[in-house]
Each structure stands twice: as C-alpha cells, then as structure tokens.
Amino acid sequence: MEENYVFDTYAILEILSDNKSYTRYLESGIVINDFIFAETAFKLLQEMPRQKAIDALNDLAASSIRPTHAMIIEAMELRGRWKSRNVSMTDCISYAMARHMGIKFLTGDKQFEGEEGVEFIR
C-alpha cells in the first residue's frame, strides 16, 4: 500500500539527484503545495536544462494541493514559536498541512529533526 507524505523541496531535490536514502519514497504518494512547487521550480530551472526542468515540474504539479486557511494559521503560529530556528514560511505551511492531513512531513531540514510527525532523512 502506498503511503502519502507531504514532501518538502529538500526531499524532492534529493530524490531527483538519486540520493539512495530517499529510494524507498519513490513509490510514495507525493503531496506538496504551491509554495513547495515554486521553490522546486526555482531550483530546477537554475540547475538543469529548461525542458528537463519543465517536464519534471509538469509531473510534480499534479501533486500540489492548496493549504486551507486553518493550516496557514497553524503554520504561522508554529513559525512564531520557532523563530529562533529560522524555519521558512514554506516549511511551516507544509508541516502544518501534513499535521492536518494526518500524514508525515518528509524532509532533511535540520530544523525538523526529532519533531513529531516528521520523517527526517538525510
């Protein structure tokens, strides 16, 4: 059975760069939001030929869902509490989405290591 995760930009880029630690997530259901999509688009368009980046982004676009206002409110509360960690708005929204959806947040960002509901992979 396929397990779903909210992927952050780090996880997507590690999968695309064939990081073996992420191999088991290739069959996972990918959930992202437009903020993650935008970060990923920025990176891919800088690092690979345009058409290859566009193809990867077109595949990824189907996985994007819109966060609810409740998710965004929770995310901004978390961001305020985690101010000293310097966690991005995008990552806070993605983490809150995962919590609301009852699935794990897949990341390799150190700020999330040890957090409940996080699948932390380097």
N, C-alpha and C positions, 0 to 999 in steps of 0.2 A: 504494500500500500504506500502510495506517495505521501510524504509528509510536506506540509507547507511551511515556509519561513518568510518573514519579511527580510529581504536582503538589503544590506547597505551597499554603498558604492564600493567600498573596500572589497567585500565578498565577491561582487560581480567582476571587478578587475582581476582579482586573484584567480577566479575560475577561467576567465578569458586568457590569462597568462599561464594556464596549465599548472597552477600550484597543486601538487599532489594531495596536500592536506584538505583540499576542497573537492576532490574527486567524488566522494560519496554524496555530495549535494547536487551533482549534475542531474539526478533523477528527481530532485525535489521540486515541489511547486513553488515558483518564484512569485512573490508579492512585492511590489515596490510602489512608490508614489511619484508624482511628477517632479518632486524635488530631487529624489534619487536619480530619476531619469535625466534631469538636467545636468547634475554633477557628472554622471556617467557619460553623457553626450559630450560635455566639455573635454573630459579626459581622452575619450576615444578619438575625437576629431583632432586632437593635438598629437596623438601617439600612433595613429595608423592611417593608411591610405583612406581617403574620404569615402569611397564606395564600400570598402570593407566595414568602416565605422557605421555607415548608413544601414547596411544590411544587418549588422548586429543590433543596432538601435531599433530597427523595424521589428525584429524578433522580440526584443525586450518590451516594446511599447504595449503589447497585449497584456502584460503582467501588471500594468500600472492601474491603481485604484485611487480614488480621491479620499483623503482623510476627512472624517467628519469634524464638525466644529468641536465636539466633545473631545476628540482625540487631540486636536490642536491646543485646546485649553489645558488638558493634562500635560501635554508636551511643554508648554511654556511655564507651567508650574515646576516641572522637573528641571527645566533649564535654569530657572531661578535658584532652585535648591542646589544645583550642580554648578553654579557659577565658577567656583574655584577650579573645577575640572576642565573648563573651557570646551564644553560639549556643544557642537554646532546645532543650530535650529533644525536642520535637516535630520540629523541623527536623533534628536529628541522626538521629532514628529514620527519618525519611523519606529522608534522604540515604543512610543505610546500606541501607534497603530497595532503593533504586534500584541501588546497587552490587551487592547480592546478586542482583538480578533481571537485571542486565546491560543496564539501560536508563538514560536520563538523568533527572536531577532538575531539574525546571523551576521556576525561582524568579527573583525580582527582589530578593531579600535580599542586601544588600551583602556580608554575611559569606561568601557563597559565590562571589563574583565571582572568576574565574580558577581555581576548583577543578576538578580532573579529574572528568569525568562529569556536569558541571553545564551546563545550558542557561540562561544568565543573560540575562534580558530585562527591560528597564525600560519 
